[in-house]
């Protein structure tokens, strides 16, 4: 049943030779890796207005110069990450750049921040998508968390099916969203040009506003920069591209930056010109759509595609998180299981862990997007700053031909990213303070895991001077429940192993049964030692486990290996096995948790 369900949900297993078919072309990569960045235009402009409204609606005209500042940072990041793609074509992004140029600790800070950021990517995306749905259908607002958890499970399952398959499905809603927003922006600008929008809806640019300050403007700029989260994902996921991967990744990055710049600028401009004020349960995009189109088909089309891309933007995390985890796992800072490919050739362990942690985060924050966005943004701007600084040092040290313009680009990106990071800590400390806890905690966890792997490697390395421990013999324990062909077959197998000693263990619940069985055993198997463990509380596992512990301690002192052989008969019909072998199956399941003894089952097949 499990195999059938798994095949239905995930698909048939793929051969390792089919890995090349799981690579992405530029069209699919733009959809699957840019959805996070593109979707952020649905909440990035809103974050600017949320800060400005604290002064007054007249301050909304400042959103225009703030948007220009965000675009300058976007250009610096796009150009910088384009250089990172060609300098580090095997992926890894900020983690690899920071580790190689700044040192181990900055590299691990960048890697740990990005791991958490991708978890936040999933949580923020589906939470924002749920908000978009409930904006259109307010009666669903109380089900935000349930809707978000459902979509995380859906996207996790979709990604377990493979990169190309998920990209084929996700490409449509992403491009529909881009089309919907371009229609919205185009119609909105057309109405403005035709004079259909009253100018009194907004304050003219340059209007003096009491209470405005540089600190508040920097705070709004930092909030608006949350629209740039996801820009780094392409540099982490270069191995997912078809050949030539760096060239395709660079072109996809430029295309993503161009679309993001156009959409972000358009939404900020419309929000300003239409005098949109942020509301608690209605998104800015929803307000703009309603003013331009009313509550007709186009409104619901825009809201539907916005909700879809906000939800499916989580897929950027599913594309980048497993590949970043692979790099960290290869360096032994997280478990090696993250390097293992699943049935569909994706890094399924990373995908599953990402889904589970995202669900926990959504439940912890109750799906409140506004509480997650600052933490999400600061988690990505720390790696932004480190990676740009690392590239600066790389150009200074190596000084390749034409290095000065590259150095200036990275310097600009590093400076602005650092300012944004500082502003988040100064203005939203109550929301981003967990960063000061989880980064040291992640570093501690990284080093604990690395220390464990190093210690194990030292003990397992054959080149060490420590001599191999010889195994002097084998002690075999056979739990028995009666005198049958199944037990006889298991004992014959035990004798074939040239064991030092074979011990049959019988657990009676009554003293009378103990005496009767011992008498029968003496006649049937006089050469095999029988140990009876009376169990007045009718437990089989407890006395059996204690006996195995005793034997194992004595055997380890004499360099003997302990093996437990569990007799089991196999009926003709598979489901009969559950009816007749509950005890042996239960014992085996319990003992398999042990790592100090060998557990095996000897099957006896019934002929009829």
Secondary structure, DSSP 4 states (H G I P E B T S, - for coil): -HHHHHHHHH-S---GGGGGGG-B-HHHHHHHHHHHHHHGGGTHHHHHHHHHTTT-GGGGGHHHHHHHHHHHHHHHHHHHHHHHHHHSTT--HHHHHHHHHT-HHHHHHHHHHHHHHHHHHHHHHHHHHHHHHHHH-GGGGGGHHHHHHHHHHHHHHHHHT-HHHHHHHHHHHHHHHHHHHHHHHHHHHHHHHTT-S-GGGSPPTT---TT--HHHHHHHHHHHGGGGTTTTHHHH-GGGBPSSHHHHHHHHHHHHHHHHHHHHHHHHHHHHHTT----SSS-HHHHHHHHHH-SSHHHHHHHHHHHHHHHHTHHHHHHHHHHHHHHHHHTTSS-GGGG---TTSS-HHHHHHHHHHHHHHHHHHTT-HHHHHHHHHHHHHHHHHHHHHHHHHHHHHH--TTHHHHHHHHHHHHHHHHHHHHHHHHHSHHHHTTHHHHHHHHHHHHHHHHHHHHHHHHHH-TTSSSPPPP--EEEEEEEESSSSHHHHHHHHHHHTTT-SEEEEEE--SSHHHHHHHHHHHHHH-TTSEEEE---TT--SHHHHHHHHHHHHHHHHHTTEEEEEEEEEEE-SSTTHHHHH-HHHHHHHHHHTT-SSSEEEEEEEE---
